[in-house]
Amino acid sequence: MNYISHEDGILAFNETNKPVLKIHEVLVKVAAIGVNRADCMQRQGKYPAPKDDSQILGLECAGTVCDIGGKVDKIWLNKRVFALCAGGAYSEYVAVDAKQLMELPDDVSMTEGAAISEVYLTAFGALFELGKLQAGQTALIHAGASGVGGAAIQMAKSAGATVVITAGSDEKCAHAKALGADHAINYKATDFVEYMKANNLTANTIVDPVSGSYLNKNAAVAAMDCQIVMLAFLDGRFAEVDFARLLQKRISFHASTLRNRSIEFKRALRDDFVARFYSDIASKSYDFNLYKVLPWSQANEAHAILERNENAGKVVLSVE
């Protein structure tokens, strides 16, 4: 089968054997691939795959189940699906744990399906499982025009929360507002702490892929018992922390990644997400937030778009 290799940081087509299925897995014929910053980091040698995962890039895809392992219900055979992958999605075929599959509704395209799993499950875990967001509360979402940001905005609004986002341009702020954000702050023009104080806003849940200098700023706008969920550290690995502020507001701080979680954790997260939000996916109540769809022969350009921080929404590679 064809797959995209990443030797020396360059993406190029190569050939390998189809995956050999474990008894709990299915083989998916890939139709579309979601592109994530983790893919860029792995290509650069900064984020190696966990030991037992595929070394091929790709953490999410949509496609059709074409074979099943010995312990998998035959109902999945020939189903259109979307799912998280333990690597391997940048290929014609990928092995996926059957209990992480989600059926792709008839009205949702393969390219839309490829834009859902990683960002929606990440945002769901951050907002609700760690962030404990409730109706009537306020969520502050940094990088609000990103894939995770767009998913977080829409789910938080569905849950009855007020949504404040930060983004790096007026265009990205407008994009986030179109997705449902109540307040959109261009952090290059306006300090979000000053904005939130001027508008009498405090955050009960903060989703933050920036970290670094944002930690103390987040604490400044946090409500009592705020949950801060760190997903990455785009502003740097280190920061001085005002622990008195954290104690004063009883702030809980969570550092979370999805890729290196156990298979049991991912299955449970998938089940919780499906129970709460799958009906909104199936009814297309959400904008799946596609920024650009490229043929998978243009994978290098897809990565460049993310690395330039150009995109407002998801970049997807089409295999078909």
Secondary structure, 3 states (H helix, E strand, C coil): CEEEECHHHCCEEEECCCCCCCCCEEEEEEEEEEECHHHHHHHCCCCCCCCCCCCCCCCEEEEEEEEECCCCCHHHCCCEEEEECCCCCCECEEEEEHHHEEECCCCCCHHHHCCCHHHHHHHHHHHHHHCCCCCCCEEEECCCCCHHHHHHHHHHHHCCCEEEEEECCHHHHHHHHHCCCCEEEECCCCCHHHHHHHCCCCEEEEEECCCCCHHHHHHHHEEEEEEEEECCCCCCCCCCCCHHHHHHCCCEEEECCCCCCCHHHHHHHHHHHHHHHHHHHHCCCCCCCEEEEEEHHHHHHHHHHHHCCCCCCEEEEECC
